[in-house]
Amino acid sequence: MTNKKDELFVSIIIPTYNRANLITRAINSILDQSYTNYEIIVVDDGSTDNTKEVIQRFNEDKINYYVHKKNRGAAAARNTGIKYSKGDFIAFQDSDDKWLPEKLEKEMDVFLEASDKIGVVYSGYWHIKDNKKIYIPTPKVTKKEGNIHFELLKGNFVSGLSVIRKICFKKVGLYDENLPNLEDWELYIRISKYFSFKFIDEPLSIAYCSSDSASINYSKNLKSSEIILKKHFADFNDNKEILAVNKANIGIYAFLNGDESKSRKYLMDAIRYNPLNIKYWLLYLVSFIQKKYYNIFLNVFFTLRKY
């Protein structure tokens, strides 16, 4: 008798760029999964290292390897993977991260029982930076599943290592290739307008924040945040507090990117939309001091922060 789960074929997409030294760990963590009904699609986004040789060493029929002739960004690489995918479910793995052995099985178990309204299943994960281990999403996120569109407008808490029904992409489109970063968040904002999310509250993957991680590229985060704010302004503008949060975030990225003038402009916008939030006033005032002290304040700000 065929197990229904065997019918749920998953295409696992790994975009990579010059990560030959890390991608073996990422792929091995997939090959070690208890759930085995999948294909792996590695999209090499114009690497100049020996990524191709590393992939060929696996000699694994489940792995399909595609190459961009030049670097086009993570969003484009993910879109190439979706284009070549055969599964009705799309999972994403970053080339510097690791899945725990039961991740995919537990997520597909949810899809097996879920209605078609569930478009995304995601789980908690360990975020490791500077030898510090943090569980994401934090308790500050008050609504983690169901209709989470409003919650997502405050900021992204859904791991990029999620599983998405392929039909979601047919409904809302692919990743926005104009975004140099934060493409996961922008996609989830679109998906959450039409589909519900399910959350597994346990760490099923490990995300490593390395020196070349996109998440710490302030320039890319600044540009992407501005694009997303403009693209979804109508949604943000429905709630002035949420609009203020996003204005403040852009102000922070601008300061960390060395643009104090732009930073203060956005922080003043945040104050205008939510003048009773003392943290925005403090961010504005602290922006006049040296960057090293600003970073200390930010650590406190994000520790105490509640959207």
Disulfide bonds with the S-S distance in Angstrom:
none
